[in-house]
Amino acid sequence: MSKKSAGSFIGGLLLGSAIGTVTGLLIAPRTGRDTRQLLKKSADALPELAEDLSSSVQLQADRLSESALRNWDGTLARLREAIAAGIEASQRENLELRQSKAEVVTETQPSVPDHKL
């Protein structure tokens, strides 16, 4: 399970638990007074649940952020290496091209005998 789907799963689990609790309390065969007391207790626990959910989401976001940063750093390093290799290859090719042009020019020039110089 990926880190993103794990965070979504945990968030869904907590939200589903809260909804299930409220639904269970509303349809439970209790008196109105008992149900109201349970709802009050549940409402009092809601800030803790929200804080736990917030902490969990923040933790998952931090993990994803760190992972994305590591991936970006690796990608950037590979890109720099590729650019450097491309520049080096281009410089080698230019040097070889200049050398081959110089050879062609040398070969096409008429040779001058030494005694005429």
Sequence and secondary structure as in RCSB ss.txt:
>XXXX:A:sequence
MSKKSAGSFIGGLLLGSAIGTVTGLLIAPRTGRDTRQLLKKSADALPELAEDLSSSVQLQADRLSESALRNWDGT
LARLREAIAAGIEASQRENLELRQSKAEVVTETQPSVPDHKL
>XXXX:A:secstr
  HHHHHHHHHHHHHHHHHHHHHHHHHSS  HHHHHHHHHHHHHHHHHHHHHHHHHHHHHHHHHHHHHHHHHHHH
HHHHHHHHHHHHHHHHHHHHHHHHHHHHHHHHHS    GGG 
